[in-house]
Amino acid sequence: MVQIHGSRSAYRKRIFRLIDQADILKLSDEDLVYLDPCVSIDAFINDRLEQGVKLVVLTRGERGVLLQTVADRIVLKAQPCVVKDTIGAGDSFHGALLSELENRGLLNKAALGALKKHDLETIGEFATRAAAITCSRDGADPPWASEVRIL
C-alpha cells in the first residue's frame, strides 16, 4: 500500500487542524474509524461541536446519515434505490448538502449555528436523495438539482 500523506499520526494532526477551523464537518463512518478507531461516534461529534464546529454530518452508507448541531440531532435512513455503483455518492451527498444550505440562505456561520431540526431533516433528505440517484447510475454520475427535487 502506498501512503501519500506520510505517517498516520502526521495525517491526523493535519486533518484535525483543518477540522478545528471548519463550520461544517462532513465525514463518513469509515473516515471516523481511520481518524480515531477508539473513539465513540457520540464522543467525537460532541468534541467537534465543543471545538466550534456548527454542523457535523456523518454518512453511514446504506445505514443513512446523522446530522447534529449543538441543539439538535437527527438520523435519516438512506433513500431506497437499486445500487449500480457507489462511486461519487459521498461527493454527491456533500455537494447537495452545501447547495441546499446555500439555496436556503443557511450557508453562513450565524445560520449554521441556528439550524433547527426541520432544517436538518429537509437538507439531509435532499442530500440523501442525491446520493441515492448517484448510486442508481453507472459511474460517478451525480444528478441535477431538478432531478433530486422531483422525487
N, C-alpha and C positions, 0 to 999 in steps of 0.2 A: 504494500500500500504506500502511495506517495502522499506525503503531507505537504501542503502548500503554505501552511501557516506556522511552521516550526513546532515547538512543543505545545502540548495541550494547555499547560499552565500559562504560557505566553499568550496563547489564543484567548483563553478565558479572561485574562487581565484586559486585553484589548476590547473584547466584547462587553465586559461589564463597565468599562469606561464609557463606551458608546451608550449602553443601556441607561446609565446614570444621567445622560443628557436628554433622553427621549421623553416625549409626552405620551406616545403610543408605543407599546411593546407588543408585537405580534410574533409568536413563535409556535412551533409545533411541539407536541408531546415528545417527539424524538429529539428535537433541539434541546429541550429541557433536560432529558436524560444525559445528553452529551455534556451540557454545561455543568450540571451538578447532579450526578446519579444518586446521591444520598439524600437530597432534599425532597420534602413532600411538595406537591403542587401548591397546596394552600400556603405553606411557609414561603415558598419562592414568590408567589404572587403578592402576598401581604408585605413582604420585604420590599419588593419593587414599588408598590404603592406608597409605602412609608418613605421611600427614597425620592418620591416626587413624580413617578410615572402616573399619568392621569387615567389611562385605559390600558388594561392588559387583555390580550386576546390569545387564547391557547387553542390552536386547532388540533383535533384528535382524529383526523381521517374519517372513517366510516362511523365513528362514535360521536361525531358532531364537533361542537365548539363551545368554549367557555369564554364569556366576556365579563370583565369585572372592573369596577371603579371603586373608589373608597366607599361609596354609598350603596352600590347595588352589584349583584352578581346574577347572571343568567347562564343557563346551559341550554343550548339548542341542539336538536337532533340533526344529523346530516340529512340533506334532501335526498329522497329516493331517486335512483337512476340506474340504468344498465351501464355498468362501468366497462368502457373500452380501453381507456388509458388514463392514468392519474397524473401524467407529466403535465405540469403547468397549473394544476388545481390550486396549489397554495398561492402561486402568484396571482391567479385569477381572483381568489378569495381576497387577498390583500388589496389588489387594485380596486375591486368592487367596494370593499370596506372604505378605503380612502375616498373614492369617488362619491359614495353616498354621503359620507360625512361632509364633504365639500358641497355637494348639492343641497344639503340641508342647512348650510351655514354653520356647521359644527366643527370645522377643522381649524380650531384655534385653541390656545391654552385655556382661556376662560370657559368656553363652551364645552370643551372636553372635561373640565373639572366639574361641570354641572349636568352631565348626561344623566338622564333618567332611565328607569327600567324599560319604558316603552321605546326610547331611542335605541337602546342596546338591542332590543328584540327586532325592530324593523331594519336596522342597519345590518345586524347579524344574519337575519333571514335573507336579505338581498345578497349578501356576500356568499352565503351557503348555496343559494340558487346558482350564482355564477360559477362556483366551484363544481357543482353537480353537472352543469351544462358542459363544462370543460372535460369532466370525467367521461361524459357520454360520447365524446368525439375521439377520433384517432388523432394522435399527436397533440402538441400543445396548441390548442385552437380555442382561445378564450372567446366568450360571447360578447356581442354588442350590448350596451345597456338596454336597448329596446327589446332584446331577446329575454333578458332577465326580468324585465318589468311585466311582460305579458304572461308569465307563468302564474 
